[in-house]
Amino acid sequence: MKSSNFALLSLTLTVVSCGKITTERERHQAREIDNLRSELATKDATIRTNESDLDSTKSDAAKKAAEISALNTEVEAEKAKVAAADAKLIAADDRIVDLRRRYTHHDEEVAKLTGELEARSAELASATADKTALAAKEAELKKSLEAAKIERSNAAKDLESAMADKAKIEKSLTDEKRTGLQLFLENSAPDSMFGAAGDDVSEIFIRRGNDCAVVIDFAPDVQVVPASDRTTLPSLNGYTVLSMRAAYRKVAICRDGSKIEAQVEKGFLYRALGSSTERVLVVGKESSSCDKASNDIKAAAILGDSKYETINPYRGEMDGIETIDFPANYKNLRLHMGSAVVGAPNCGQAAKIGAPDDLVAIACAVAVDKTPDNLSVTKGCFSKKSFLGRESTRFTAE
């Protein structure tokens, strides 16, 4: 289309410089214009086809198999949809790059023709002869300028449509990932983060509770463990651990003025099936900021030092999993859904919208490797300390 525009411009300027347009050239110019219109019609048809293709990606993943034995197949199907959406997203990005290039080209053409029109207008004002020929040149340039503006406008509309298509694909991709995790957690709500602070953790962080918080944040992708790695799955008596997992980060913080003491743990969440219908969630620790601590500190670690721990989900009548419990300091620490605690379903959003002094939002910022504003963060290990019969919370930096 770019070469056709230049051919049309060259033909128009040649006719203007000669002072007349032959019948044969008029027919050639008309054919060029018809070709341009045909190209625009083809692009409109392509856009409609793309919109139809995008509509087909909105398949409903609502019907999921109820039997745990089929859960592996369903999650793999969700991952296939994610891969397809990824491919469409890449195609949409390529199309946006092409449309932006066209948009820039038409901007340059409009600028060039505008400059020529201004030059011809100045020449017309100062000319003393052949005013009729100069007026014809000006009219021809105005016509070309209007055509270029129309092309530019059409390119802008195409670009806007492509951006909207890309946004739809990105949303579809996000929804597919969230659906896979919701299926794995059996949580009908979109929340993948759970947290508590202040009074809810005061029994765990002795003498520091009002300034402390704990969050656990699950990654949106569910991984199927390949056969070569399945020997690393947790081994639990009486349970079969399914060969799939979701990554997590567990973060505990206590605030002291402008300083944040943080314990960070990373690992994977597994689902296990008992001999009956009992199902449990198991967290498998991969690394922790307590790893370098001495054995006595690890033995007294508030959040424990076990490689594997079971957590207990509690389900509401409408919102799926509302709270989860896990062992901490010889007690159970109960964490609530993120949307109930800070109004955000995951730590990424909580770190963005949370209040600057909200301990859960600060813990989420640490979880997503974001430095909280006006605060310094030191990573280490929280443990229980006893002195003269009194207990307190001790923090040991890495």
Salt bridges, closest charged atoms under 4 A:
GLU24 OE1 - ARG27 NH2 2.49
GLU32 OE2 - HIS28 NE2 3.74
GLU78 OE2 - LYS64 NZ 2.02
ASP93 OD1 - LYS166 NZ 2.83
ASP98 OD1 - ARG101 NH2 2.35
ASP107 OD1 - ARG152 NE 2.13
GLU109 OE1 - HIS105 NE2 3.48
GLU109 OE1 - HIS106 ND1 3.96
GLU138 OE2 - LYS142 NZ 3.85
GLU151 OE1 - HIS106 NE2 3.63
ASP158 OD2 - ARG102 NH1 3.50
ASP175 OD2 - LYS171 NZ 2.96
ASP175 OD1 - ARG178 NH2 3.39
GLU186 OE2 - ARG279 NH1 2.52
GLU186 OE1 - ARG315 NH2 3.27
ASP200 OD2 - HIS336 NE2 3.81
GLU261 OE1 - ARG208 NH2 2.92
GLU265 OE2 - LYS250 NZ 3.59
ASP305 OD1 - LYS285 NZ 2.98
GLU309 OE1 - LYS250 NZ 3.80
ASP325 OD1 - ARG334 NE 2.90
ASP369 OD1 - ARG249 NH1 3.04
GLU391 OE2 - LYS384 NZ 3.77
